[in-house]
Amino acid sequence: MSAFVGHTSIAVSDYDKSVAFYTELLGLHMDVDFGLMPADMLTRKEGSTMRFCLLADDEGHQCIELFQFIGVEQRKFEGKVRHEDFWSSHVCILYDDVDVVYQRLVDAGVDIDIPLTENSGYKFAYVFDPDGYMVELVAK
């Protein structure tokens, strides 16, 4: 039996801003936009809704799901995720030309956690998305 990672799901505070970050800056594309949907089952609050979508890479693999709840208070940690936080998680995206993507993020003023680095045969960087989630960029 084979197992494959489907996607990483991220709750966001501003759907449009996050979609722009992951598509315009990180190069993913909108695969499915589900629009506005009822969210009562997930939030346990009658009348709540959510916007959500699936983003895909250039090969069509859905890799990130973004969702924002509407009509319900979303709890949020303060600040940004740190590597040493026990709840720390990150999204990792592989690139053929990580240098180009990294420079696009720098030019856009994105907050960088670990600059583009080469270590043990890997070339990587860590940046923060608009909600403070960590995103790892790795050269294929």
Order of alpha helices (4+ residues) and beta strands (2+ residues): beta-alpha-beta-alpha-beta-beta-beta-alpha-beta-beta-beta
